[in-house]
Amino acid sequence: MNIQDTINVLRKELNDHNYRYYVLDDPIISDAEYDRLLRELQVLENEHPEYITADSPTQRVGARPLEAFGTIQHRIPMMSLANAMSVDEILNFHEQIMRRLGAERQIEYVVEPKLDGLAVELIYENGQFVSGSTRGDGTTGENITQNLKTIRGIPLSLRTESQPAPELLEVRGEVFIRKNNFKKLNNQREAAGEPVFANPRNAAAGSLRQLDSNITATRPLSFFCYQAGALEGVHFTSHMEFLSTLKDWGFPVNPEIKKVNNIDGAISCHKELETRRNVLPYEIDGSVIKVNDYALQEALGVRSRSPRWAIAGKFKAQQETTIIENIVLSVGRTGAVTPVAKLRPVKVGGVIVSNVTLHNQDEINRKDIRIDDTVLIQRAGDVIPQVVKVITEKRPLNSRPFQMTNKCPECGHEVHTPEGEAVARCQNLSCAAQVKRRIEHFVSKNAMDIDGLGEKLIDQLVEKKLVHSFDDLYRLVADQLAALDRMAEKSAANIILAIEKSKQTTFHRFIYALGIRNVGEHVSKVLEKAFDGDISAFMSANVEELEAIDEVGPVVADTIVKFWADDENVKVVNNCFNLGITLEKNINKTEQIFKDKTFVFTGSLESMTRKEAKEIVESLGGRASASVSTKTDYVIAGAGAGSKFKKAVELGVTILSEKEFQDMLK
């Protein structure tokens, strides 16, 4: 046997052992023996580097450190899941599905443990792992390809003995650390005098975000697949069929995943997982319940941020007791004055909690919360800390009731609780705390994206009365910034450049930046489309006109009208335009030739990338989908079109060549 054959045999043997260990959970050699085989392969590859390949097991050990992560755009957004905090909410989820499908039928569900790790996406082309990323904001994630390669449970090339590799395979999953490995990792760090990790999730997230993948390679990271992204050259009819095929391709899939025949079975699985939560070898914070049938998933569709065919059933939160040492008031950008309990720090579900919001005076009175009380706290949904109840048996004689004042703690202005609301608000729009928080929001990345204007610098600008509202940012000069604490001339000049650059923005970014109550990023984009980017029409719209817009309800419409009824708000916005802000027009209704039409692209395009083609379709009012269904209007078939082309033929969907698509555009 020659050297190259020996290397190939060793690679296959090591990959087979990885498959048995991580996928089948049935190893047949010891860790020490595996390490000896790996070292033998490393020696041979070092002596004969011409035979090293990207999918060799030796290539998991790490690469040269990066200076920063790049980004990868997800072909299909990685959406979050709606939460069900009780069995009743799970039943309500099922009832909504039945209503939407419009007929009585039995729904098969798949129930999966909801791992407490970090969501990632892996991309394979023709069976080879080419890139991987974090979920990020759901649309764009960080490129952590080198770090993902170090995880032995992730195949670098697909096994194709029983199923050929597709042209494109996107796999979503969770990177996590098992409980026993987490304990060992913290023991090692403690022995080395390094700070320990708070919980397995933090350890996994921190490990994956190392710029040096050699560090990641030393961390005991595990991986389970749970969802498909974009697929080409392969077709599945159900989620369980997809998961089963993933195992054949060499991916680890959680053995706790179960298919059930109805919602009662799903609820039973959810309850059973909760009873076994603490004995499972990894942390979970709930279950995920999904409709199994892909055709039904397609029919149900998605909301703006989550699919209608899946829900996260949350477990009862972990609870601890501690003492309220003080209650202070905090003022937000909308003027909301919120009481916050300062706690004796306590670890809840692996996280140190020292502050918890008490929401409002009514909530304090209802629970009879006092300073010096011993309280039971929990992380609601395992995320947001909250006070469950006061343990009155431990209440000291000198405990102090708390009563919110009618004066703002920041500016001394009157605090008012609007009729029908429980939240008290400072009425002074010039209140320093509100101004600071509003400016922070205005300059944030998804708003005006003014780099360099951080919290401490904004605090100085407001306190020195250089900035009173958004428009004042565009009056700043470099000398004013350079005179502030810890601000050099070069830094000041860079910030002025960033402010100048921000003047060219879009309608939806500017509207989101204004911080109108109930108007987030998504609603801002809805409004941009509805008003064709015309800010004057938006400013003068009445409640009826706004409510006529899909996804804008009466509450949102009312807050928008009230915002523009305030002369000061109108003045600030007009000042911004007079100082140079311009809004690019992204949408032209006269060109919405693809309105309500759904396109699917398959194969290779010559004149443009698929991403560019999808952006063109969306800019002209259409929708670009990743899969073919009866709702698809057109399939654009490029060179090498695969399973999507075949499915389009079966369903009778109109198929166009790239040239015919170009002719439509003309």
PLY file of the C-alpha trace (Angstrom):
ply
format ascii 1.0
element vertex 666
property float x
property float y
property float z
element edge 665
property int vertex1
property int vertex2
end_header
0.00 0.00 0.00
1.49 3.40 -0.99
1.54 6.50 1.24
-1.55 8.11 -0.30
-3.59 4.93 0.11
-2.44 4.61 3.74
-3.52 8.21 4.40
-6.92 7.61 2.77
-7.49 4.44 4.83
-6.62 6.29 8.07
-8.98 9.15 7.19
-11.84 6.78 6.46
-11.20 4.87 9.68
-11.14 8.06 11.78
-14.28 9.42 10.10
-16.04 6.10 10.72
-15.08 6.26 14.41
-16.39 9.85 14.60
-19.67 8.65 13.06
-20.01 5.78 15.54
-19.19 8.05 18.50
-21.17 11.21 17.70
-24.05 9.92 15.56
-24.64 6.29 16.58
-23.41 6.75 20.18
-21.72 3.34 19.81
-17.89 3.71 19.89
-15.78 0.59 19.32
-12.35 2.01 20.27
-11.06 3.98 23.26
-10.26 7.71 23.14
-6.57 6.86 23.52
-6.66 4.54 20.49
-8.47 7.21 18.46
-5.77 9.74 19.41
-3.02 7.31 18.29
-4.67 6.93 14.88
-5.03 10.70 14.57
-1.35 11.25 15.46
-0.32 8.64 12.87
-2.29 10.51 10.21
-0.80 13.86 11.29
2.74 12.52 10.94
2.07 11.17 7.44
0.41 14.40 6.30
3.25 16.52 7.71
5.72 14.40 5.73
3.55 14.54 2.59
1.64 17.88 2.66
0.65 17.42 -1.00
-1.92 14.84 0.19
-3.63 17.08 2.80
-7.31 17.76 2.01
-9.79 20.20 3.55
-11.98 17.38 4.92
-9.17 15.49 6.64
-9.75 14.86 10.39
-6.43 16.64 11.04
-7.90 19.92 9.77
-10.08 20.25 12.88
-7.17 21.32 15.10
-7.50 25.02 14.34
-6.12 27.61 11.93
-4.29 30.93 12.03
-6.05 33.44 14.36
-8.42 35.92 12.69
-8.40 39.67 13.25
-12.21 39.80 13.08
-15.16 37.69 11.98
-16.69 38.26 8.56
-20.41 37.84 7.97
-22.60 35.39 6.05
-26.12 36.17 4.88
-28.62 33.37 5.44
-30.44 32.34 2.25
-33.52 31.69 4.39
-33.83 33.77 7.61
-33.11 31.91 10.86
-36.32 32.85 12.62
-36.97 32.78 16.35
-39.83 30.77 17.85
-42.94 31.99 19.62
-43.07 30.79 23.24
-45.78 28.80 25.02
-45.46 29.27 28.76
-48.20 26.76 29.64
-50.09 23.72 28.31
-53.04 26.02 27.51
-50.80 28.07 25.21
-49.61 24.89 23.46
-53.27 23.92 22.91
-53.96 27.43 21.61
-51.08 27.00 19.13
-52.73 23.79 17.87
-56.15 25.43 17.61
-54.71 28.29 15.54
-53.17 25.73 13.17
-56.51 23.95 12.77
-58.30 27.23 12.08
-55.72 28.31 9.51
-55.80 24.97 7.68
-59.57 25.24 7.56
-60.46 21.57 7.95
-60.53 18.92 10.63
-57.53 16.66 10.24
-55.01 14.79 12.35
-51.74 16.68 12.67
-48.48 14.82 13.23
-46.03 16.73 15.41
-42.33 16.32 16.12
-41.18 17.12 19.67
-37.53 18.02 20.31
-35.63 19.03 23.44
-34.88 22.77 23.29
-31.13 22.85 23.90
-29.65 25.78 25.80
-26.75 26.47 23.45
-25.88 28.59 20.43
-27.75 28.30 17.11
-25.59 27.91 14.00
-26.00 27.17 10.31
-23.76 24.82 8.31
-23.53 25.00 4.51
-22.52 22.03 2.34
-22.02 22.16 -1.42
-21.91 18.82 -3.25
-21.26 17.08 0.05
-18.39 19.29 1.27
-18.58 21.63 4.28
-17.86 25.12 2.89
-18.95 27.58 5.59
-20.79 28.05 8.85
-22.22 30.98 10.78
-24.03 32.05 13.93
-27.72 32.97 13.84
-26.78 36.66 14.27
-29.81 38.89 13.72
-31.59 36.10 11.85
-30.68 37.52 8.43
-26.90 37.81 8.73
-24.59 35.84 11.03
-20.90 35.83 11.93
-18.66 33.63 9.80
-17.29 31.07 12.30
-16.34 28.40 9.74
-12.88 27.71 11.19
-14.25 27.28 14.71
-17.06 24.95 13.59
-14.50 22.75 11.82
-12.92 21.96 15.21
-16.13 20.25 16.44
-15.73 16.53 15.77
-19.47 15.92 15.66
-19.77 18.10 12.54
-18.88 16.16 9.36
-16.44 17.90 7.00
-17.80 15.79 4.13
-21.06 13.86 3.91
-21.35 10.07 4.03
-23.02 9.01 0.79
-23.31 5.22 1.12
-27.11 5.26 1.39
-28.04 8.74 0.10
-26.18 10.85 -2.51
-25.05 14.31 -1.47
-27.31 17.19 -2.63
-26.04 20.19 -4.59
-26.75 22.46 -1.62
-27.53 21.54 1.96
-28.04 24.06 4.75
-28.35 22.53 8.21
-29.34 24.44 11.34
-28.43 23.14 14.77
-27.26 23.90 18.28
-23.69 23.94 19.58
-23.59 23.12 23.29
-21.46 21.66 26.07
-22.56 18.60 28.01
-22.87 18.95 31.79
-19.97 16.62 32.63
-17.66 18.32 30.12
-18.66 21.73 31.46
-17.72 20.66 34.97
-14.33 19.35 33.78
-13.71 22.55 31.79
-14.38 24.78 34.80
-12.20 22.57 37.05
-9.35 22.96 34.56
-9.81 26.74 34.39
-9.97 27.03 38.17
-6.76 24.99 38.53
-5.07 27.27 35.97
-6.21 30.40 37.83
-8.59 31.40 35.02
-12.15 32.70 35.56
-14.79 29.96 35.38
-17.78 30.10 33.03
-21.19 30.96 34.52
-23.06 28.23 32.64
-22.67 25.80 29.71
-24.36 28.16 27.27
-21.92 31.00 28.02
-19.04 28.54 27.68
-20.28 27.31 24.29
-20.95 30.83 22.98
-17.59 32.12 24.21
-15.77 29.15 22.69
-17.38 29.61 19.27
-16.57 33.33 19.19
-12.82 32.91 19.69
-10.82 34.59 16.94
-8.20 31.88 17.48
-9.73 28.55 16.43
-6.91 26.72 18.21
-8.57 27.80 21.48
-11.96 26.58 20.23
-10.37 23.21 19.40
-9.54 22.71 23.11
-13.18 23.21 24.20
-15.50 20.15 24.55
-18.18 21.35 22.12
-21.02 19.12 20.94
-23.57 19.58 18.18
-27.11 18.42 17.34
-29.02 19.21 14.10
-32.64 20.30 14.26
-33.73 22.08 11.06
-33.22 22.50 7.33
-32.29 25.75 5.64
-32.08 25.98 1.85
-31.98 22.65 -0.03
-31.15 21.96 -3.68
-30.94 18.62 -5.45
-32.95 16.83 -2.78
-36.60 16.76 -1.69
-38.21 15.79 1.62
-41.87 15.48 2.51
-41.51 15.70 6.29
-39.26 16.93 9.08
-38.66 13.41 10.41
-37.63 12.22 6.96
-35.10 15.06 6.82
-33.70 14.26 10.30
-33.43 10.56 9.46
-31.47 11.33 6.29
-29.19 13.67 8.23
-28.04 10.71 10.32
-27.25 8.78 7.13
-25.16 11.71 5.94
-23.21 11.67 9.20
-24.86 14.38 11.30
-25.63 13.92 15.01
-29.38 14.18 15.71
-30.78 14.24 19.23
-32.06 10.71 20.08
-34.75 12.27 22.33
-36.64 13.63 19.29
-40.02 11.93 18.84
-42.84 11.97 16.29
-46.38 11.86 17.71
-49.81 11.54 16.11
-51.59 14.49 17.73
-51.26 17.46 20.07
-52.03 15.33 23.14
-48.98 13.22 22.33
-46.89 16.37 21.92
-47.99 17.68 25.32
-47.19 14.31 26.94
-43.67 14.43 25.45
-43.24 18.02 26.62
-44.23 17.10 30.20
-42.04 14.00 30.18
-39.01 16.04 29.06
-39.62 18.49 31.89
-39.63 15.69 34.48
-36.31 14.40 33.06
-34.77 17.84 32.59
-32.20 17.51 35.35
-31.09 13.97 34.46
-30.38 14.67 30.78
-26.64 15.04 30.03
-27.10 18.60 28.69
-29.07 21.72 29.64
-32.52 22.20 28.11
-35.02 24.97 28.84
-38.07 23.60 27.06
-39.30 21.58 24.11
-39.86 22.54 20.49
-43.08 21.31 18.88
-43.19 21.32 15.05
-45.71 20.27 12.43
-44.08 17.26 10.75
-45.54 17.57 7.23
-43.58 20.02 5.04
-46.59 20.71 2.81
-48.58 21.78 5.88
-45.64 23.91 7.05
-45.69 25.67 3.68
-49.47 26.18 3.89
-49.22 27.62 7.42
-46.41 30.03 6.48
-44.60 32.43 8.79
-45.19 35.62 10.74
-42.74 38.50 10.54
-40.37 36.89 13.06
-41.48 33.30 13.68
-43.02 30.33 11.85
-46.69 29.49 12.45
-45.92 25.76 12.34
-43.62 25.59 15.38
-43.60 26.75 18.99
-41.24 26.56 21.94
-42.90 25.03 24.99
-41.07 26.58 27.94
-40.45 24.76 31.21
-41.18 26.23 34.63
-38.37 28.61 35.47
-35.60 27.87 37.95
-36.15 29.72 41.22
-34.02 31.05 44.09
-34.50 33.25 47.17
-32.63 36.47 47.96
-33.09 39.84 49.70
-34.21 43.18 48.23
-31.58 45.63 49.46
-33.09 48.72 47.82
-35.61 49.91 45.23
-34.60 52.66 42.80
-36.32 54.36 39.86
-35.05 54.11 36.27
-36.13 56.37 33.39
-36.30 55.02 29.82
-36.27 56.81 26.45
-40.08 56.98 26.29
-40.22 58.58 29.75
-41.36 55.37 31.44
-40.36 55.50 35.12
-39.76 51.96 36.30
-39.01 50.74 39.85
-36.02 48.38 39.93
-35.18 46.12 42.88
-31.50 45.96 43.84
-30.96 42.38 45.01
-28.36 40.65 47.07
-26.68 38.90 44.07
-27.82 35.31 43.58
-27.24 32.68 40.86
-30.46 31.66 39.09
-30.24 29.06 36.34
-26.49 29.62 36.04
-26.68 33.46 35.82
-25.90 35.97 38.58
-28.95 38.21 39.12
-28.58 41.49 41.03
-31.34 43.65 39.50
-34.96 42.87 38.72
-37.68 45.16 37.37
-40.79 45.59 39.52
-42.71 47.10 36.55
-44.93 49.64 38.34
-46.45 50.68 41.68
-49.52 48.49 41.15
-47.29 45.43 40.85
-45.39 46.41 44.02
-48.65 46.86 45.91
-50.18 43.63 44.60
-47.21 41.56 45.74
-46.60 43.73 48.84
-42.90 44.08 48.04
-40.80 45.98 50.57
-37.15 46.91 50.99
-35.32 44.26 53.11
-37.88 41.57 52.15
-36.78 38.04 51.32
-38.22 37.18 47.92
-38.51 34.21 45.59
-37.19 35.13 42.15
-37.11 33.26 38.86
-35.90 33.83 35.34
-39.13 34.00 33.34
-38.71 31.80 30.30
-35.25 31.16 31.77
-34.27 34.66 30.60
-35.89 37.68 32.32
-35.58 37.80 36.13
-38.79 38.48 38.05
-40.06 38.46 41.62
-42.50 35.58 42.11
-43.55 36.39 45.67
-42.45 37.76 49.02
-41.65 35.23 51.74
-43.50 37.13 54.46
-42.45 34.63 57.15
-38.92 36.04 56.82
-39.96 39.71 56.74
-37.92 41.76 59.28
-39.72 44.15 61.62
-37.95 47.13 60.04
-38.93 46.30 56.42
-39.81 49.46 54.47
-42.78 49.84 52.10
-41.93 51.61 48.82
-43.97 54.36 47.24
-43.07 55.94 43.90
-42.80 59.71 44.02
-44.69 61.94 41.59
-41.39 63.56 40.58
-38.92 62.24 38.00
-35.73 61.02 39.74
-33.64 62.54 36.93
-35.13 65.97 36.26
-37.67 66.56 39.05
-40.48 67.06 36.52
-43.98 65.77 37.25
-44.58 62.05 36.71
-47.99 61.11 35.30
-49.72 57.76 34.79
-51.88 57.98 31.62
-55.47 56.76 31.91
-55.77 53.06 31.18
-52.03 52.44 31.70
-50.05 51.20 34.69
-46.72 52.74 33.70
-45.84 56.16 35.11
-44.13 58.54 32.68
-42.04 61.68 33.00
-43.76 64.36 30.91
-40.59 66.40 30.35
-39.32 65.62 26.82
-36.08 67.42 27.74
-35.44 65.12 30.72
-31.73 64.23 30.53
-32.33 60.49 31.10
-34.88 60.33 28.28
-32.72 62.38 25.94
-29.71 60.12 26.56
-31.66 56.92 25.92
-33.39 58.40 22.83
-30.06 59.52 21.37
-28.57 56.06 22.06
-31.46 54.52 20.13
-31.23 57.08 17.31
-27.52 56.37 16.63
-27.77 52.56 17.05
-26.67 50.18 14.29
-30.13 49.36 12.93
-31.21 52.99 13.10
-28.91 55.82 11.87
-25.80 53.70 12.49
-23.47 56.47 13.72
-20.28 54.69 14.73
-18.34 56.04 17.73
-21.24 57.61 19.63
-21.31 55.33 22.67
-23.20 55.64 25.97
-20.48 57.57 27.85
-19.94 60.09 25.07
-23.70 60.65 24.72
-23.92 61.21 28.50
-21.28 63.97 28.20
-22.99 65.59 25.20
-26.32 65.79 27.03
-24.87 66.84 30.41
-22.83 69.65 28.80
-25.99 70.74 26.94
-24.41 70.27 23.50
-27.23 67.93 22.46
-30.89 68.31 23.44
-32.50 66.30 20.62
-31.62 64.31 17.47
-31.14 67.33 15.23
-28.42 68.73 17.50
-26.15 65.85 16.48
-25.99 67.37 13.00
-24.89 70.75 14.41
-21.86 69.33 16.24
-18.35 70.32 15.11
-15.08 68.51 15.75
-13.77 71.13 18.22
-16.77 70.58 20.51
-16.13 66.83 20.59
-12.37 67.18 21.01
-12.94 69.28 24.16
-14.75 66.38 25.89
-13.11 63.96 28.32
-11.00 61.19 26.73
-11.63 62.47 23.22
-8.70 63.02 20.86
-8.86 65.24 17.75
-8.67 62.25 15.40
-11.51 60.46 17.20
-13.58 63.63 17.12
-12.98 64.00 13.37
-13.97 60.36 12.77
-17.25 60.85 14.64
-18.07 63.97 12.62
-17.44 61.92 9.46
-19.75 59.17 10.76
-22.47 61.74 11.51
-22.08 63.19 8.02
-22.24 59.71 6.45
-25.47 58.94 8.33
-27.28 61.78 6.55
-27.88 59.50 3.57
-30.29 56.93 4.94
-33.60 55.23 4.18
-37.17 55.90 5.24
-37.43 52.79 7.46
-34.11 53.42 9.25
-35.03 57.04 9.98
-38.53 56.21 11.23
-37.16 53.41 13.45
-34.51 55.84 14.77
-37.19 58.31 15.91
-38.26 55.82 18.58
-42.01 56.15 18.04
-43.71 53.87 20.57
-44.78 50.49 19.11
-42.92 51.19 15.83
-40.03 48.74 15.59
-37.82 47.73 12.66
-40.42 45.54 10.97
-43.27 48.04 11.23
-40.93 50.75 9.90
-40.36 48.66 6.76
-44.11 48.06 6.41
-44.68 51.81 6.60
-41.91 52.49 4.07
-43.64 50.23 1.57
-47.11 51.61 2.29
-46.05 55.26 1.87
-43.57 54.61 -0.95
-40.90 56.29 1.15
-42.85 59.58 1.22
-42.17 61.07 4.67
-44.62 63.97 4.18
-47.49 61.58 3.46
-46.57 59.54 6.51
-46.41 62.59 8.79
-49.87 63.75 7.72
-51.61 60.33 7.73
-54.67 59.93 9.95
-55.71 56.93 12.04
-58.01 55.51 9.36
-55.30 55.65 6.69
-52.78 53.95 8.98
-55.18 51.23 10.13
-55.87 50.38 6.49
-52.24 49.20 6.18
-51.75 45.47 6.64
-49.91 44.77 9.96
-50.75 48.22 11.43
-53.39 47.98 14.17
-55.27 50.66 16.14
-52.66 50.92 18.93
-49.79 51.52 16.48
-51.90 53.92 14.40
-52.85 55.92 17.48
-49.27 56.30 18.75
-48.08 57.40 15.29
-50.76 60.08 15.00
-50.02 61.32 18.54
-46.30 61.49 17.75
-46.88 63.76 14.75
-49.45 65.84 16.66
-46.59 67.06 18.86
-45.20 70.25 17.29
-41.80 69.66 18.91
-41.44 66.27 17.20
-42.33 67.76 13.81
-39.85 70.60 14.39
-36.99 68.21 15.25
-37.66 66.03 12.19
-37.86 69.04 9.85
-34.63 70.35 11.35
-32.97 67.02 10.52
-33.95 67.41 6.87
-32.87 71.07 6.80
-29.49 69.96 8.20
-28.92 67.56 5.33
-30.64 64.23 6.02
-31.98 62.68 2.82
-34.06 59.52 2.46
-33.25 57.17 -0.41
-36.33 55.82 -2.15
-36.23 52.01 -2.19
-39.72 51.42 -3.55
-41.60 52.69 -6.58
-45.19 51.52 -6.74
-45.34 52.08 -10.52
-42.76 49.30 -10.86
-44.42 46.69 -8.62
-44.75 44.32 -11.57
-44.27 41.24 -9.39
-46.72 42.20 -6.65
-48.10 39.09 -4.87
-46.06 36.79 -7.14
-43.80 34.06 -5.71
-40.56 33.09 -7.46
-38.20 30.15 -6.88
-34.68 30.09 -8.37
-32.88 26.83 -9.13
-29.60 25.99 -10.86
-26.80 28.47 -11.73
-27.60 31.91 -13.14
-25.12 33.56 -15.51
-26.05 37.25 -15.54
-26.50 37.66 -11.78
-26.19 35.80 -8.50
-29.25 34.21 -6.92
-29.05 36.76 -4.11
-29.18 39.61 -6.64
-32.10 37.94 -8.47
-34.06 37.56 -5.23
-33.42 41.21 -4.31
-34.73 42.30 -7.72
-37.92 40.25 -7.25
-38.51 41.67 -3.76
-37.81 45.25 -4.92
-40.54 44.80 -7.54
-43.12 43.63 -5.02
-42.62 39.86 -5.35
-41.52 37.14 -2.95
-38.49 34.87 -3.39
-39.06 31.44 -1.85
-36.62 28.60 -1.26
-39.05 25.79 -2.08
-41.60 24.97 -4.79
-45.27 24.56 -3.84
-48.71 25.07 -5.31
-48.40 28.73 -4.28
-45.32 29.23 -6.50
-45.99 31.39 -9.59
-42.67 31.04 -11.42
-39.60 28.81 -11.22
-36.51 30.36 -12.85
-34.30 27.49 -13.99
-30.60 28.07 -14.60
-27.91 25.60 -15.64
-27.91 22.38 -13.61
-31.46 22.82 -12.26
-32.33 19.87 -10.04
-35.19 18.67 -7.82
-36.99 22.04 -7.77
-37.29 21.87 -11.55
-38.79 18.36 -11.33
-41.25 19.40 -8.64
-42.32 22.42 -10.69
-43.07 20.10 -13.63
-45.09 17.79 -11.34
-47.15 20.69 -9.95
-47.62 22.44 -13.29
-45.80 25.61 -12.15
-44.64 27.99 -14.91
-40.93 27.43 -15.61
-38.86 30.23 -17.17
-35.28 30.32 -18.43
-32.93 33.03 -17.20
-33.40 34.88 -20.53
-37.19 34.78 -20.18
-36.83 36.18 -16.64
-34.63 38.98 -18.03
-37.28 39.70 -20.67
-39.89 40.06 -17.90
-37.68 42.62 -16.20
-37.37 44.60 -19.45
0 1
1 2
2 3
3 4
4 5
5 6
6 7
7 8
8 9
9 10
10 11
11 12
12 13
13 14
14 15
15 16
16 17
17 18
18 19
19 20
20 21
21 22
22 23
23 24
24 25
25 26
26 27
27 28
28 29
29 30
30 31
31 32
32 33
33 34
34 35
35 36
36 37
37 38
38 39
39 40
40 41
41 42
42 43
43 44
44 45
45 46
46 47
47 48
48 49
49 50
50 51
51 52
52 53
53 54
54 55
55 56
56 57
57 58
58 59
59 60
60 61
61 62
62 63
63 64
64 65
65 66
66 67
67 68
68 69
69 70
70 71
71 72
72 73
73 74
74 75
75 76
76 77
77 78
78 79
79 80
80 81
81 82
82 83
83 84
84 85
85 86
86 87
87 88
88 89
89 90
90 91
91 92
92 93
93 94
94 95
95 96
96 97
97 98
98 99
99 100
100 101
101 102
102 103
103 104
104 105
105 106
106 107
107 108
108 109
109 110
110 111
111 112
112 113
113 114
114 115
115 116
116 117
117 118
118 119
119 120
120 121
121 122
122 123
123 124
124 125
125 126
126 127
127 128
128 129
129 130
130 131
131 132
132 133
133 134
134 135
135 136
136 137
137 138
138 139
139 140
140 141
141 142
142 143
143 144
144 145
145 146
146 147
147 148
148 149
149 150
150 151
151 152
152 153
153 154
154 155
155 156
156 157
157 158
158 159
159 160
160 161
161 162
162 163
163 164
164 165
165 166
166 167
167 168
168 169
169 170
170 171
171 172
172 173
173 174
174 175
175 176
176 177
177 178
178 179
179 180
180 181
181 182
182 183
183 184
184 185
185 186
186 187
187 188
188 189
189 190
190 191
191 192
192 193
193 194
194 195
195 196
196 197
197 198
198 199
199 200
200 201
201 202
202 203
203 204
204 205
205 206
206 207
207 208
208 209
209 210
210 211
211 212
212 213
213 214
214 215
215 216
216 217
217 218
218 219
219 220
220 221
221 222
222 223
223 224
224 225
225 226
226 227
227 228
228 229
229 230
230 231
231 232
232 233
233 234
234 235
235 236
236 237
237 238
238 239
239 240
240 241
241 242
242 243
243 244
244 245
245 246
246 247
247 248
248 249
249 250
250 251
251 252
252 253
253 254
254 255
255 256
256 257
257 258
258 259
259 260
260 261
261 262
262 263
263 264
264 265
265 266
266 267
267 268
268 269
269 270
270 271
271 272
272 273
273 274
274 275
275 276
276 277
277 278
278 279
279 280
280 281
281 282
282 283
283 284
284 285
285 286
286 287
287 288
288 289
289 290
290 291
291 292
292 293
293 294
294 295
295 296
296 297
297 298
298 299
299 300
300 301
301 302
302 303
303 304
304 305
305 306
306 307
307 308
308 309
309 310
310 311
311 312
312 313
313 314
314 315
315 316
316 317
317 318
318 319
319 320
320 321
321 322
322 323
323 324
324 325
325 326
326 327
327 328
328 329
329 330
330 331
331 332
332 333
333 334
334 335
335 336
336 337
337 338
338 339
339 340
340 341
341 342
342 343
343 344
344 345
345 346
346 347
347 348
348 349
349 350
350 351
351 352
352 353
353 354
354 355
355 356
356 357
357 358
358 359
359 360
360 361
361 362
362 363
363 364
364 365
365 366
366 367
367 368
368 369
369 370
370 371
371 372
372 373
373 374
374 375
375 376
376 377
377 378
378 379
379 380
380 381
381 382
382 383
383 384
384 385
385 386
386 387
387 388
388 389
389 390
390 391
391 392
392 393
393 394
394 395
395 396
396 397
397 398
398 399
399 400
400 401
401 402
402 403
403 404
404 405
405 406
406 407
407 408
408 409
409 410
410 411
411 412
412 413
413 414
414 415
415 416
416 417
417 418
418 419
419 420
420 421
421 422
422 423
423 424
424 425
425 426
426 427
427 428
428 429
429 430
430 431
431 432
432 433
433 434
434 435
435 436
436 437
437 438
438 439
439 440
440 441
441 442
442 443
443 444
444 445
445 446
446 447
447 448
448 449
449 450
450 451
451 452
452 453
453 454
454 455
455 456
456 457
457 458
458 459
459 460
460 461
461 462
462 463
463 464
464 465
465 466
466 467
467 468
468 469
469 470
470 471
471 472
472 473
473 474
474 475
475 476
476 477
477 478
478 479
479 480
480 481
481 482
482 483
483 484
484 485
485 486
486 487
487 488
488 489
489 490
490 491
491 492
492 493
493 494
494 495
495 496
496 497
497 498
498 499
499 500
500 501
501 502
502 503
503 504
504 505
505 506
506 507
507 508
508 509
509 510
510 511
511 512
512 513
513 514
514 515
515 516
516 517
517 518
518 519
519 520
520 521
521 522
522 523
523 524
524 525
525 526
526 527
527 528
528 529
529 530
530 531
531 532
532 533
533 534
534 535
535 536
536 537
537 538
538 539
539 540
540 541
541 542
542 543
543 544
544 545
545 546
546 547
547 548
548 549
549 550
550 551
551 552
552 553
553 554
554 555
555 556
556 557
557 558
558 559
559 560
560 561
561 562
562 563
563 564
564 565
565 566
566 567
567 568
568 569
569 570
570 571
571 572
572 573
573 574
574 575
575 576
576 577
577 578
578 579
579 580
580 581
581 582
582 583
583 584
584 585
585 586
586 587
587 588
588 589
589 590
590 591
591 592
592 593
593 594
594 595
595 596
596 597
597 598
598 599
599 600
600 601
601 602
602 603
603 604
604 605
605 606
606 607
607 608
608 609
609 610
610 611
611 612
612 613
613 614
614 615
615 616
616 617
617 618
618 619
619 620
620 621
621 622
622 623
623 624
624 625
625 626
626 627
627 628
628 629
629 630
630 631
631 632
632 633
633 634
634 635
635 636
636 637
637 638
638 639
639 640
640 641
641 642
642 643
643 644
644 645
645 646
646 647
647 648
648 649
649 650
650 651
651 652
652 653
653 654
654 655
655 656
656 657
657 658
658 659
659 660
660 661
661 662
662 663
663 664
664 665
